[in-house]
Structures are given as structure tokens and as C-alpha cells.
């Protein structure tokens, strides 16, 4: 193995290690935060559209019920996620490390 081959192998290993370091330190936590924020926005939208699912009366539920066929899969997942969650305060506390 020549010196040039050893240097090339070292650079390849170093690039792979740095890529893993970048992913672990910067991009992965960012993905988790972005996913949590997107989930919060989705929860807010679904609660605004379908408050009757949780016993909150809404005068616009007649109009938002027309969206139900289009949001059927998301509605089931959203409802299951909200019932499984301890509370919104608990989730926000975890988000801010309380």
C-alpha cells in the first residue's frame, strides 16, 4: 500500500466519521425538533377542525365535517395520539426539559 493510498483511505474514514459526527450533533436533534413542531401544528389544525371529537362544541363543525373523508387517516392517528398522551402540559414540559 503506497502512501497515497493510505492517505486516501484515511481521508475516506475521516469524512465518514465527520459526517456521522455532524449528523449526531446537529442534524438529528434538528429533525426531532422540526418533527415535534410539525406535529404540534397538525394537532392544532385538527383540534380546530374537529373539536367535537373531544367534547368541545363548535359552530363550524358542520362545515369542517366535509373535510373528514380527506383527513380520515390523519384523524385516526391524531385521535389515538392525543388519547395516549398524558397531557399537553406534560409534553411541553418535556420539550423544555422541566
C-alpha positions in Angstrom: 0.0 0.0 0.0 1.5 3.3 -1.1 1.5 6.5 0.9 -1.1 8.0 -1.4 -3.4 5.0 -0.9 -3.0 5.3 2.9 -3.8 9.0 2.8 -6.8 8.4 0.6 -8.1 5.7 3.0 -7.5 8.0 6.0 -9.4 10.8 4.3 -12.3 8.5 3.5 -12.5 7.2 7.1 -12.2 10.8 8.4 -15.0 12.0 6.1 -17.3 9.2 7.2 -16.5 9.9 10.9 -17.2 13.7 10.4 -20.4 13.0 8.6 -21.6 10.8 11.5 -20.5 13.5 14.0 -22.4 16.2 12.1 -25.5 14.0 11.9 -25.4 13.1 15.6 -24.7 16.6 16.9 -26.5 18.9 14.6 -28.9 17.4 12.1 -30.5 14.6 14.1 -31.7 16.8 17.0 -32.9 19.4 14.5 -35.0 16.7 12.8 -36.6 15.8 16.1 -37.4 19.4 16.9 -38.8 20.0 13.4 -41.0 16.9 13.6 -42.3 17.9 17.1 -43.1 21.4 15.8 -44.9 19.9 12.8 -46.8 17.5 15.0 -47.9 20.4 17.2 -49.2 22.4 14.2 -51.0 19.3 12.9 -52.6 18.8 16.3 -53.7 22.4 16.5 -55.2 22.3 13.0 -57.1 19.0 13.7 -58.4 20.3 17.0 -59.6 23.5 15.3 -61.4 21.4 12.6 -62.8 18.7 14.8 -63.2 19.9 18.4 -66.4 17.8 18.7 -64.2 14.7 19.0 -63.2 15.9 22.5 -66.5 17.3 23.6 -65.8 21.0 22.7 -68.8 22.4 20.9 -68.1 24.2 17.7 -70.4 26.2 15.5 -68.4 25.4 12.4 -68.3 21.6 12.8 -70.9 21.2 10.1 -68.6 22.7 7.6 -65.4 21.1 8.8 -67.1 17.6 8.7 -66.8 17.9 4.9 -63.0 17.6 5.4 -63.3 14.3 7.2 -63.1 12.0 4.1 -59.9 13.7 3.1 -58.3 13.6 6.6 -59.6 10.2 7.7 -56.2 8.5 8.1 -54.7 11.6 9.8 -57.8 11.9 12.0 -57.4 8.3 13.4 -53.7 8.8 14.1 -54.3 12.2 15.7 -57.1 11.0 17.9 -55.0 8.0 19.1 -52.0 10.2 19.7 -54.0 12.7 21.8 -55.7 10.0 23.9 -52.4 8.2 24.5 -50.6 11.4 25.5 -50.5 12.1 29.2 -51.3 15.8 28.8 -50.3 18.7 26.7 -48.6 20.3 29.7 -46.5 17.2 30.3 -45.4 17.1 26.6 -44.5 20.8 26.6 -42.6 20.3 29.9 -40.6 17.5 28.3 -39.9 19.8 25.3 -38.4 22.5 27.5 -36.7 20.0 30.0 -39.0 20.7 33.0 
